[in-house]
Amino acid sequence: MSQKPYTLLLVDDHPMMRRGLRQLIELEDDLNVIGEASDGLEALALAKQLKPDLILLDNNMPNLNGIETLKQLRLDQCQAKVLMFTVSDAQEDVSDAMRYEADGFLLKDMEPEQLIEQLREALKGHLVISPALTQTLASALRPANADATPSLTDREQQVLRMIAKGLSNKMLGNKLGITEGTVKVHVKNLLHKLGLRSRVEAAVWALEHLK
């Protein structure tokens, strides 16, 4: 039996952009657009009603912008993956998106085929970032004492690499042969050492520093 298509909610204040995205996405058998919103307030209501697997979220919108919408989605404990999809590469926007645990930050100038590929990667649990934003993200997440390289244990580095691959604490524990509680302790310790606030920020840090 084939898996049901992943469900998506498109949030953008430009009807032409939503229509183009819908037409592109619905060419794929494994992806299904189940709703559209023209601003953040509408997006919050539809997210609760439709419970999509993934929300593709513009930032510059009336009433409630993308970052504020993302913040509220997290406060509402929305389980959907949330990808920022915008024209802005401003460091402040990128930093705020990571603070509120966006699952990715994509720029609208990317090729259609790349977008579809990144949607699938995000749905697998991977952090997705437009290549042009790697340095911006690294700068946004660099702590004040960036010159002092944090000392991570071998196990913490293992955990960090697996976080970057999108593994949950349970999956990570199974792979390493340790309890989920022990994993949480490692995650807490490495976040403290790196001066970061979330697993998403840790994943970005790993992409930049653990080659």
Rosetta blueprint (number, residue, H / E / L):
1 M L
2 S L
3 Q L
4 K L
5 P L
6 Y E
7 T E
8 L E
9 L E
10 L E
11 V E
12 D L
13 D L
14 H L
15 P H
16 M H
17 M H
18 R H
19 R H
20 G H
21 L H
22 R H
23 Q H
24 L H
25 I H
26 E L
27 L L
28 E L
29 D L
30 D L
31 L E
32 N E
33 V E
34 I E
35 G E
36 E E
37 A E
38 S L
39 D L
40 G H
41 L H
42 E H
43 A H
44 L H
45 A H
46 L H
47 A H
48 K H
49 Q H
50 L H
51 K L
52 P L
53 D L
54 L E
55 I E
56 L E
57 L E
58 D L
59 N L
60 N L
61 M L
62 P L
63 N L
64 L L
65 N L
66 G H
67 I H
68 E H
69 T H
70 L H
71 K H
72 Q H
73 L H
74 R H
75 L H
76 D L
77 Q L
78 C L
79 Q L
80 A L
81 K E
82 V E
83 L E
84 M E
85 F E
86 T E
87 V L
88 S L
89 D L
90 A L
91 Q H
92 E H
93 D H
94 V H
95 S H
96 D H
97 A H
98 M H
99 R H
100 Y L
101 E L
102 A L
103 D L
104 G E
105 F E
106 L E
107 L E
108 K L
109 D L
110 M L
111 E L
112 P H
113 E H
114 Q H
115 L H
116 I H
117 E H
118 Q H
119 L H
120 R H
121 E H
122 A H
123 L H
124 K L
125 G L
126 H L
127 L L
128 V E
129 I E
130 S L
131 P H
132 A H
133 L H
134 T H
135 Q H
136 T H
137 L H
138 A H
139 S H
140 A H
141 L H
142 R L
143 P L
144 A L
145 N L
146 A L
147 D L
148 A L
149 T L
150 P L
151 S L
152 L L
153 T L
154 D H
155 R H
156 E H
157 Q H
158 Q H
159 V H
160 L H
161 R H
162 M H
163 I H
164 A H
165 K L
166 G L
167 L L
168 S L
169 N H
170 K H
171 M H
172 L H
173 G H
174 N H
175 K H
176 L H
177 G L
178 I L
179 T L
180 E H
181 G H
182 T H
183 V H
184 K H
185 V H
186 H H
187 V H
188 K H
189 N H
190 L H
191 L H
192 H H
193 K H
194 L H
195 G L
196 L L
197 R L
198 S L
199 R H
200 V H
201 E H
202 A H
203 A H
204 V H
205 W H
206 A H
207 L H
208 E H
209 H H
210 L L
211 K L
